[in-house]
Every structure is written in C-alpha cells, then in structure tokens.
Amino acid sequence: MLDPLSDILTRLTLKGTLYFRTSFTPPWGVAVPTHEKVARFHFAHRGECRVRIKPSGTTVSLAQGDLIIIPHGAAHDLFSGRHDKDTVLPLETVLESSGYSGEGVLVYGGVEDDRDTQLICGHFSLADHATHMLLNQLPDYILIPNYGESAGRWMETSLRLIADETGQDKLGSDLIAQRISEVIFAQALRTFIETDAATQTGLAGFADPHISRALMAFHKQPAEGWSVESLARAAGQSRTGFAVHFAQKMGVTPLQYLTDWRMQIAQQDLITQNKPIAEIARDVGYASDSAFARVFKREVGQSPAAFRNDHSEKSPQTAR
C-alpha cells in the first residue's frame, strides 16, 4: 500500500545510476549533453561551482552541501568561477583528457589543487513510455540548498555514505550507492513539493491536504470503482467543491487524472507482465475488455493488443 509519490516512482521504474565522483581544480568546466527520459543530479560534497542550464541560460551557484536536480535531462555546463567558454569542454573531451577509466575519482582541471570541488554526479532514468504529470511539470532545475541538513540527520549521513561508496572497490559499493541515490531523489521531490510547489498548477495538489487524501486513496486502490463523489468523500469535501478545487490545483479533472494513471499502469503491465489483457483491464478498474480497449485506444492511440505487440519485451511467453 504505497503513498502517491512512492507509487508513482515505483510504477515508473525509477533507477539511479552514478556517473562518478569528481575532484575538479580551477579553472575547469564540463559541458554535459542533453539526455531524454533522464533526471540528472549533482551534489556538492566539497567546494563549490556554478551550473548553467541550457537553453534558458539560467546560471545558479552550487555551494558545499547543495543538491541540484535537472529533471528533464537538459544540457548544462558545470564550471568554476567565471563562465569562460574556453574552459568549458564537452564531457567526452574531459573524460578523455583526464584519462578517466570509469572507476574511482574523476580528477580534472588546473593547478589550484587547494580549491578542489568534489561532486557526486549521476542520473535517474525511467522506464520506456513512463510518464506522470508530477514529473512532467517539474521546472528546469530544482536547487535544494544545504540538502543534507534540510532533509534531516539521516540524509546527511546518507550523503556521506554515498560519497564514501562512490568509486570504491568494496563489495556491493555500486549497488549501495545507487539505491541511496534513488532515496535521495524521492526525498528531493518530497522536499520540493512541500516547500516550492504550492503555487504550481499540476503539482500543488500533492501538497494540498484535501487533494492529497483523495490521491492517497486512489493510488492505494486504483482498481476500485472511483467516482468524483467517492474521491470527494476521501478528500473530506463536497462533490462540487472537490471537483473545482482539484481542477484548480492539478490542471485536470479528477476523472482524467484517474484515467491517465490507469492507462500508465496498463501500458507498463502490457509491456512487462505475462497477463491476459482481460486481467490487466480488471487490475485498472474496468469490468469489461471492450470498455478498457475503447479508453486505451482513445488515450494511447492504439489497441491494447497492438501496443503490446509493438512494445513488449522480447518474450515468446507474453500473454495475448
């Protein structure tokens, strides 16, 4: 029985991957290329740097202890001090120039070795065709200053642990660091929702006490025969008041949100689960195959069977 954020991230198959831990000495600069379906992150374990987000050109400072997440995988520059285009080089060039082998610490930069910047860099990827308004409507970047302290003592300990594990040759180090990074992403999203998302349509509902109760009830039992009335009861509001409030905060009607998430569950199950389509239809709240097929084709653009044929993992046992 998962809360909405946990359900969303679990269903979308969030996976953390660590690039490396750095030791950059001034002057240095790295141009990180764009990457779709990936949220990149950089944690300043020691020292500081600047981050320029493309294509907006917004530049932010990253101080020791700060975490920045770039939710949509936009290209960005990491650099020391003043932005000098001659210093910022493509990531592949930096990796080649430094002789980085993919293990240990990436050491790169100039001669000012008393001012090194240690970053923990990585990304979070989602399953193919995975989408949700919570992630789609995140801003170009999320900056959480002094992240370890703001998130609590356990997070500060986790960040120290991930710094110690990254690039080590100890048994299980890669897995430990990756799993902790996934926890950090979930915690970062929760922090953002609780502190910065209250005025953003599409995200504000997750922080709203009434709407969040309705979302909690639905995400725990998506196959139930939910209606606006039953969701309103879960939210502790009148039907009309809830419907208006939900649309204002979420940017969609309650029933459209239900349909969108049910279709997301169905798409993932059609790809990954060895279940008959009729069973998947029941799992997402449809009593008949035909009703499910009509809604699926309207929302996705294909019949469930055609979608499965086009997108299933290569498995001869996949049910039809």
C-alpha positions in Angstrom: 0.0 0.0 0.0 2.0 2.9 -1.3 1.6 6.7 -0.9 1.2 8.6 -4.3 4.8 9.6 -4.6 6.1 6.1 -3.8 3.5 4.5 -6.1 4.5 6.9 -9.0 8.2 6.4 -8.7 7.9 2.6 -8.2 5.5 2.2 -11.1 7.6 4.3 -13.4 10.6 2.1 -12.5 12.9 4.8 -11.3 16.5 3.7 -11.3 19.5 5.6 -10.0 22.8 5.5 -11.8 26.0 7.2 -10.6 28.4 8.6 -13.2 31.3 9.4 -10.9 32.8 11.3 -8.0 34.9 14.3 -9.1 37.9 16.2 -7.9 37.9 19.4 -10.1 40.5 22.1 -9.6 40.2 25.6 -11.1 40.0 26.5 -13.8 37.7 23.8 -15.1 34.4 23.4 -16.9 32.3 20.5 -18.2 29.5 20.7 -20.8 27.0 17.9 -20.0 24.9 16.9 -23.0 21.1 16.6 -23.1 19.6 13.2 -22.4 15.9 12.4 -22.7 14.0 10.3 -20.1 16.7 11.1 -17.5 16.9 13.3 -14.5 20.4 14.4 -13.8 21.8 15.3 -10.3 24.9 16.9 -8.9 25.6 17.0 -5.1 28.4 19.3 -3.9 30.2 17.1 -1.4 33.0 19.6 -1.0 33.8 23.0 -2.6 31.5 24.9 -4.9 30.8 25.6 -8.6 28.3 27.1 -11.0 25.7 25.5 -13.1 24.4 27.0 -16.3 21.1 25.4 -17.6 20.5 25.3 -21.3 18.7 26.5 -23.3 17.3 29.1 -20.8 20.8 30.3 -19.9 19.9 30.4 -16.2 23.0 30.2 -14.0 22.9 29.1 -10.4 25.6 28.7 -7.7 26.2 25.3 -6.1 27.7 25.6 -2.7 29.0 22.9 -0.5 26.1 20.7 0.7 23.8 21.8 -2.1 21.9 19.4 -4.4 20.7 20.3 -7.9 18.4 18.1 -9.9 17.8 18.7 -13.6 14.6 16.8 -14.1 14.2 16.7 -17.8 17.8 15.9 -18.7 18.6 19.3 -20.3 22.1 20.1 -21.4 24.0 22.1 -18.8 27.5 23.4 -18.0 29.4 22.9 -14.8 32.2 25.3 -14.2 34.4 27.0 -11.6 34.1 30.8 -11.1 33.5 33.0 -14.1 32.0 31.3 -17.2 34.8 31.1 -19.7 33.8 29.3 -23.0 37.4 28.3 -23.5 37.4 26.4 -20.2 34.0 24.6 -20.6 34.7 21.5 -22.7 32.4 18.6 -23.8 32.1 15.8 -21.2 33.6 13.3 -23.6 36.7 15.6 -24.1 37.1 15.9 -20.3 36.9 12.2 -19.8 39.5 11.6 -22.5 41.8 14.3 -21.3 41.7 13.2 -17.7 42.3 9.5 -18.6 39.2 8.6 -16.6 38.7 4.8 -16.8 35.2 4.7 -15.3 36.4 3.7 -11.9 37.5 5.8 -8.9 37.5 9.6 -8.9 37.5 11.8 -12.0 40.4 14.2 -11.5 40.5 17.1 -13.8 41.3 20.8 -14.0 44.0 23.3 -13.4 46.8 23.8 -10.8 44.8 25.3 -8.0 44.7 22.0 -6.2 43.9 23.6 -2.8 40.4 24.5 -4.0 39.1 21.3 -5.4 35.4 20.7 -6.0 34.1 17.3 -5.2 30.8 16.5 -6.9 28.8 13.3 -6.8 27.2 13.1 -10.2 24.5 10.8 -11.6 21.1 10.4 -13.1 17.8 8.8 -12.6 16.2 7.0 -15.5 12.6 6.0 -16.1 11.1 3.0 -17.9 10.2 3.5 -21.6 6.8 5.1 -22.0 6.7 6.0 -18.3 5.2 9.4 -17.7 3.3 11.3 -15.0 2.2 14.9 -14.5 4.2 15.1 -11.3 7.5 14.6 -13.2 6.4 16.3 -16.5 5.6 19.6 -14.8 8.7 19.9 -12.7 10.8 23.0 -13.5 14.0 23.0 -15.5 16.0 22.6 -12.3 15.4 22.0 -8.6 18.0 23.5 -6.2 17.9 22.4 -2.6 20.5 24.4 -0.6 22.3 22.6 2.2 20.4 19.5 1.4 21.8 17.2 4.0 20.8 19.5 6.8 17.4 20.5 5.4 16.4 16.9 4.8 17.4 15.7 8.3 20.3 14.0 10.0 19.6 10.6 8.3 20.0 12.3 4.9 23.3 14.0 5.9 24.5 10.5 6.9 23.3 9.0 3.6 25.1 11.7 1.6 28.3 11.0 3.5 27.8 7.3 2.9 27.2 7.7 -0.8 30.3 9.8 -1.1 32.3 7.1 0.6 30.9 4.3 -1.5 31.1 6.0 -4.9 34.1 4.7 -6.9 35.2 2.3 -4.2 36.2 -1.3 -5.0 34.5 -2.8 -2.0 31.9 -5.5 -2.5 28.4 -4.0 -3.1 29.6 -0.4 -3.2 27.9 0.3 -6.6 24.6 -1.2 -5.5 24.6 0.6 -2.2 25.4 4.0 -3.8 22.7 3.5 -6.5 20.0 2.6 -4.0 20.8 5.5 -1.8 20.7 7.8 -4.8 17.2 6.7 -5.5 16.2 7.5 -1.9 17.8 10.9 -2.3 15.7 11.6 -5.5 12.5 10.7 -3.7 13.4 12.8 -0.7 14.3 15.8 -3.0 11.0 15.6 -4.8 9.1 15.5 -1.5 11.1 18.5 -0.2 10.3 20.4 -3.4 6.6 19.5 -3.3 6.3 20.5 0.4 8.2 23.8 0.0 8.1 25.1 -3.6 5.2 23.5 -5.5 2.3 25.0 -3.7 1.5 27.6 -6.4 2.3 25.5 -9.4 -0.7 24.0 -11.2 -0.2 20.3 -11.7 2.0 19.9 -8.6 0.1 21.9 -6.0 -2.4 19.2 -5.4 0.2 16.8 -4.0 0.8 19.3 -1.2 -2.8 20.1 -0.6 -4.2 18.3 2.4 -7.6 17.6 0.9 -6.5 16.5 -2.6 -3.6 14.5 -1.2 -6.1 12.4 0.8 -8.0 11.6 -2.4 -4.8 10.8 -4.3 -3.7 8.6 -1.4 -6.9 6.6 -1.5 -6.9 6.2 -5.3 -3.2 5.2 -5.6 -3.7 2.6 -3.0 -6.7 1.0 -4.8 -6.6 2.1 -8.5 -8.9 -0.8 -9.5 -11.8 0.4 -7.3 -14.9 2.0 -8.9 -13.9 5.5 -8.1 -16.2 8.4 -8.9 -16.0 12.1 -8.2 -18.3 11.5 -5.3 -16.2 8.8 -3.7 -13.0 10.8 -4.2 -14.6 13.8 -2.6 -15.6 11.8 0.4 -12.0 10.6 0.7 -10.9 14.3 0.5 -13.4 15.4 3.1 -15.1 17.9 0.7 -18.4 18.2 -1.2 -18.5 16.8 -4.7 -18.7 20.2 -6.4 -16.1 21.8 -4.1 -13.7 18.9 -4.6 -14.1 18.9 -8.4 -13.4 22.6 -8.7 -10.5 22.5 -6.2 -8.9 19.5 -7.9 -9.0 21.1 -11.3 -7.6 24.4 -10.0 -4.7 22.7 -8.2 -4.0 19.8 -10.7 -4.9 21.3 -14.0 -7.1 18.3 -14.9 -10.4 16.9 -13.7 -10.4 14.1 -11.1 -11.6 11.5 -13.6 -9.0 12.5 -16.2 -6.3 12.0 -13.6 -7.7 8.6 -12.8 -7.8 7.6 -16.4 -4.3 8.9 -17.1 -2.8 6.9 -14.3 -4.8 3.8 -15.0 -3.5 3.9 -18.6 0.0 4.3 -17.4 -0.4 1.2 -15.2 -1.9 -0.7 -18.2 0.9 0.3 -20.5 3.6 -0.9 -18.1 1.8 -4.1 -17.4 1.2 -4.8 -21.1 5.0 -4.5 -21.7 6.3 -6.3 -18.6 3.6 -8.6 -17.2 2.7 -12.0 -18.5 -1.0 -11.4 -18.0 -4.0 -11.7 -20.3 -5.4 -8.3 -21.4 -8.7 -9.1 -19.6 -6.8 -9.4 -16.3 -4.9 -6.1 -16.9 -8.3 -4.4 -17.6 -9.6 -5.6 -14.2 -6.4 -4.5 -12.5 -7.0 -0.9 -13.6 -10.7 -0.8 -12.8 -12.5 -1.9 -16.0 -15.1 -4.7 -15.7 -15.1 -5.4 -19.5 -12.4 -5.8 -22.0 -14.3 -3.7 -24.5 -14.6 -0.7 -22.2 -10.9 -0.9 -21.4 -10.0 -1.2 -25.0 -12.0 1.8 -26.0 -10.5 4.0 -23.4 -7.0 2.7 -24.0 -7.2 3.4 -27.8 -8.6 6.8 -27.1 -5.9 7.8 -24.7 -2.9 5.9 -26.1 -3.7 5.8 -29.8 -3.5 2.0 -30.2 -5.5 -1.0 -29.0 -4.0 -2.8 -26.0 -3.1 -5.8 -28.3 -1.3 -3.6 -30.8 0.5 -1.7 -28.1 1.7 -5.0 -26.6 2.9 -6.3 -30.0 4.8 -3.1 -30.7 6.4 -2.5 -27.3 6.6 -5.8 -25.3 9.9 -7.0 -24.1 11.1 -9.9 -26.3 9.4 -12.8 -24.7 7.7 -15.6 -26.5 5.6 -16.3 -23.4 3.9 -12.8 -23.3 0.2 -13.4 -22.9 -2.2 -12.1 -25.6 
